[in-house]
Amino acid sequence: MPLATASARLAIDAPNYLVAIDAGRHVLAGDEGPREGGQDRGPAPFEFVLAGLAACTSATLRMYMQRKGWPDGAIDVTASLHADHDGNQYIRRTVTVDAPLENMQRARLAEICEKTPVTLFIKRGTRIDTTMVER
């Protein structure tokens, strides 16, 4: 049984890259920006990946803070994709926790950021098994 499921359908009459996405029970739209030939009607594929990382990070920190009984506050996570001088891609993540925390608590949250499920998934790389099906 899968741990999570998503599917995407690019209909024959869809404008360029407008993709209908089912993620679990949620219906979303994905697209590319005009520079890539899309109409920017939804996030681009890498934006979905970055959004997943940001969502997982903020939710994991909230859970951890609740379990520890630490003061609650807003958690803002921004993730952006970059490339270094050699073209190697990397993600820069910025986390802001608006709560009255001690330095030791903030340091622990920084450690937790590196252990969130999506962080570990991205860092370790994951095998992809592809099956092509004819209709």
C-alpha positions as CSV (number, residue, x, y, z in Angstrom):
1,M,0.0,0.0,0.0
2,P,1.4,3.4,-1.0
3,L,2.3,6.0,1.7
4,A,1.1,8.8,-0.5
5,T,-0.3,9.1,-4.0
6,A,-0.6,11.9,-6.6
7,S,-1.5,11.9,-10.2
8,A,-1.3,14.4,-13.0
9,R,-3.3,14.5,-16.3
10,L,-2.4,16.7,-19.2
11,A,-5.5,16.6,-21.4
12,I,-5.2,16.6,-25.2
13,D,-7.0,20.0,-25.3
14,A,-5.3,21.6,-22.3
15,P,-3.3,24.8,-23.0
16,N,0.3,23.8,-23.3
17,Y,1.4,22.6,-19.8
18,L,-1.7,23.1,-17.7
19,V,-1.9,19.9,-15.6
20,A,-4.8,18.6,-13.6
21,I,-3.4,17.2,-10.4
22,D,-4.9,14.9,-7.8
23,A,-2.9,14.8,-4.6
24,G,-4.6,12.5,-2.1
25,R,-8.1,13.9,-2.0
26,H,-7.1,17.3,-3.2
27,V,-7.5,18.7,-6.7
28,L,-4.8,21.2,-7.8
29,A,-3.5,22.7,-11.0
30,G,0.1,22.8,-12.2
31,D,1.6,24.9,-15.0
32,E,4.7,26.5,-16.2
33,G,5.4,30.2,-16.3
34,P,5.2,32.2,-19.6
35,R,8.9,32.0,-20.0
36,E,8.6,28.2,-20.4
37,G,5.5,28.4,-22.6
38,G,2.9,28.0,-19.9
39,Q,0.2,30.4,-18.6
40,D,1.2,30.4,-14.9
41,R,-2.2,29.0,-13.8
42,G,-0.6,27.0,-11.1
43,P,2.7,26.2,-9.4
44,A,5.5,24.8,-11.6
45,P,6.8,21.3,-10.6
46,F,9.7,22.6,-8.6
47,E,7.4,24.9,-6.8
48,F,5.3,22.0,-5.7
49,V,8.5,20.3,-4.3
50,L,9.5,23.4,-2.5
51,A,6.0,23.9,-1.1
52,G,6.0,20.3,0.2
53,L,9.3,20.9,2.0
54,A,8.1,24.2,3.5
55,A,4.8,22.7,4.6
56,C,6.5,19.6,6.1
57,T,9.0,21.8,7.9
58,S,6.4,24.1,9.5
59,A,4.1,21.3,10.5
60,T,6.9,19.2,12.0
61,L,8.1,22.2,14.0
62,R,4.6,22.9,15.3
63,M,4.2,19.2,16.3
64,Y,7.5,19.2,18.1
65,M,6.8,22.5,19.9
66,Q,3.4,21.2,21.1
67,R,4.9,17.9,22.3
68,K,7.5,19.8,24.3
69,G,5.0,22.2,25.7
70,W,6.9,25.2,24.3
71,P,5.3,28.5,23.6
72,D,3.3,28.6,20.4
73,G,3.7,31.1,17.6
74,A,3.5,31.5,13.9
75,I,6.0,29.5,11.9
76,D,7.0,30.8,8.4
77,V,9.1,28.7,6.1
78,T,10.4,29.8,2.7
79,A,12.2,27.4,0.4
80,S,13.9,28.5,-2.8
81,L,15.9,26.6,-5.5
82,H,19.3,28.0,-6.5
83,A,22.3,26.9,-8.5
84,D,25.9,27.6,-7.6
85,H,28.7,28.7,-10.0
86,D,29.1,25.1,-11.2
87,G,25.4,24.6,-11.9
88,N,24.8,22.4,-8.9
89,Q,21.3,22.9,-7.5
90,Y,20.6,23.4,-3.9
91,I,17.7,24.5,-1.7
92,R,17.9,27.5,0.6
93,R,15.3,27.3,3.5
94,T,14.6,30.1,5.8
95,V,12.6,29.4,9.0
96,T,11.0,32.1,11.2
97,V,9.4,31.1,14.5
98,D,7.5,34.0,16.1
99,A,7.4,32.6,19.6
100,P,9.2,33.6,22.8
101,L,11.8,30.8,22.8
102,E,15.2,30.5,24.4
103,N,18.3,30.2,22.2
104,M,18.6,26.5,23.2
105,Q,15.1,25.9,21.9
106,R,15.7,27.7,18.7
107,A,18.9,25.6,18.2
108,R,16.9,22.4,18.7
109,L,14.3,23.5,16.2
110,A,17.1,24.1,13.7
111,E,18.2,20.5,14.3
112,I,14.6,19.3,13.8
113,C,14.4,21.1,10.5
114,E,17.2,18.8,9.2
115,K,15.2,15.7,10.3
116,T,11.7,16.4,8.9
117,P,10.4,13.6,6.7
118,V,10.5,15.6,3.4
119,T,13.9,17.0,4.2
120,L,15.3,13.4,4.7
121,F,13.4,12.3,1.5
122,I,15.0,15.0,-0.6
123,K,18.5,14.6,0.9
124,R,18.8,10.8,0.6
125,G,17.4,10.7,-3.0
126,T,14.7,8.2,-3.7
127,R,14.5,5.4,-6.3
128,I,11.9,5.9,-8.9
129,D,10.5,2.9,-10.7
130,T,8.7,3.9,-13.9
131,T,6.2,1.7,-15.9
132,M,4.9,2.8,-19.3
133,V,1.4,1.7,-20.1
134,E,-0.3,1.7,-23.6
135,R,-4.0,2.5,-24.0
